[in-house]
Amino acid sequence: MSKDKLITLSDEAEEIVLDKLRDYMSAEFDVDIGNLPAKFLLDFIIETIGPHLYTQVIDDIEPWLYDRFTAVLEDMHSFKKD
């Protein structure tokens, strides 16, 4: 994979996710992880799971987009002058 990340988070969103990840690790595994390990874990999760989630979103939205664009094209044809 290239150095460009497929999925990026804003600084604010990343901080929220990191807080939730640290809370989860503490609650579920009784492990307190610091900021750097949490960041590495988040990066790993995004790199390994992110592409699959991204592809799933594309697959899920494709039928809706097809129906929507088909309706737009049909609407455009109704404006044609004979």
C-alpha distance (Angstrom), angle and dihedral (degrees) to the residues before:
residue distance angle dihedral
M1 . . .
S2 3.77 . .
K3 3.78 123.2 .
D4 3.81 89.3 -103.9
K5 3.76 107.3 96.2
L6 3.77 117.1 -127.9
I7 3.79 90.4 -148.2
T8 3.78 123.5 32.5
L9 3.75 130.2 177.0
S10 3.76 127.9 -148.2
D11 3.79 114.3 -111.9
E12 3.80 90.0 -105.9
A13 3.83 93.7 48.7
E14 3.79 91.5 46.2
E15 3.80 91.7 52.2
I16 3.82 90.6 50.6
V17 3.81 91.7 49.3
L18 3.80 92.2 46.2
D19 3.81 90.3 51.6
K20 3.81 90.4 50.4
L21 3.81 91.3 46.7
R22 3.81 92.0 51.6
D23 3.83 90.1 47.0
Y24 3.81 90.8 49.3
M25 3.79 93.7 49.4
S26 3.78 90.0 49.2
A27 3.81 95.7 46.7
E28 3.80 99.0 40.7
F29 3.80 102.3 33.7
D30 3.80 103.2 18.8
V31 3.81 88.0 -123.7
D32 3.76 122.2 136.0
I33 3.77 109.7 -152.1
G34 3.76 124.5 -172.9
N35 3.77 130.2 -130.1
L36 3.81 97.1 -88.4
P37 3.83 96.8 49.1
A38 3.81 89.5 45.5
K39 3.83 90.1 51.6
F40 3.82 91.5 49.1
L41 3.80 90.7 48.5
L42 3.80 91.8 48.3
D43 3.82 91.0 49.0
F44 3.81 89.9 50.0
I45 3.81 92.0 49.4
I46 3.80 92.4 48.4
E47 3.82 92.5 47.0
T48 3.81 94.9 47.8
I49 3.80 104.0 33.2
G50 3.81 100.1 23.9
P51 3.81 97.8 76.8
H52 3.81 91.1 50.2
L53 3.81 92.0 49.9
Y54 3.80 91.0 45.7
T55 3.81 91.3 51.7
Q56 3.79 91.3 46.7
V57 3.81 90.9 53.0
I58 3.82 89.9 51.1
D59 3.81 91.1 48.7
D60 3.81 91.3 47.6
I61 3.81 95.4 48.8
E62 3.82 96.6 43.3
P63 3.84 97.1 82.7
W64 3.81 91.2 47.4
L65 3.81 91.4 49.4
Y66 3.79 91.5 47.2
D67 3.81 91.5 52.4
R68 3.80 92.3 44.5
F69 3.82 95.6 48.8
T70 3.79 91.1 44.3
A71 3.81 89.1 54.8
V72 3.81 90.9 48.3
L73 3.81 91.1 50.7
E74 3.80 90.7 48.8
D75 3.80 89.5 50.6
M76 3.80 90.5 50.1
H77 3.79 91.5 52.6
S78 3.79 90.3 53.5
F79 3.82 89.1 63.3
K80 3.82 93.9 58.0
K81 3.78 116.0 117.8
D82 3.77 117.5 -135.3
